[in-house]
Amino acid sequence: AIDYDKVVESRNRNFIILHDKLISKNILDIKFPNGAFAYPYYMENGMEIKKRLAEKKIYIPTLWPNVLSVNDCSSVEYNYSANILPLPCDQRYGAEDMEFLNKVLIHS
């Protein structure tokens, strides 16, 4: 018995919170998707940032991990896989979580 409308509403609200805080620093041209599970945030040294976030108990997955092993580190594909952080914004989280995530990112 999942209330899908509330799930989408929560995801959208979290996405907007992150987008409002990070848009000026994000080089990606983000379009607003309905019900996104993650906010794609490009950050130089993404792999290092993921490690720092993990130390704060924030897990950020690596999208397309196979790309890192089959592409040269100077390729666009490698760069995107290593540096796009899919920040969690699904229904398990609320506004306070998004604010905390933003603060941790700013200080990383």
MODAUR-V668612 format. One record per pair of residues at least 24 apart in sequence whose C-alpha atoms are under 7 Angstrom apart, sorted by the first residue. I is the first residue (numbers start at 1). J is the second residue. Records with the same first field share a line. If there is no record, write none. Layout:
# MODAUR-V668612
I: J + J
This chain:
# MODAUR-V668612
7: 91
8: 34 + 35
10: 91
11: 35 + 36 + 37 + 89 + 90 + 91
12: 36
14: 89 + 94 + 95 + 98
15: 39 + 89
17: 98
18: 98
37: 88 + 89 + 90
38: 86 + 87 + 88 + 89 + 90
39: 86 + 87 + 88 + 89
40: 84 + 85 + 86 + 87
41: 84 + 85 + 86 + 87
42: 83 + 84 + 85
43: 83 + 84
44: 83
45: 83
46: 82 + 83 + 84 + 85
47: 82 + 83
49: 108
52: 108
60: 85 + 86 + 87
61: 86
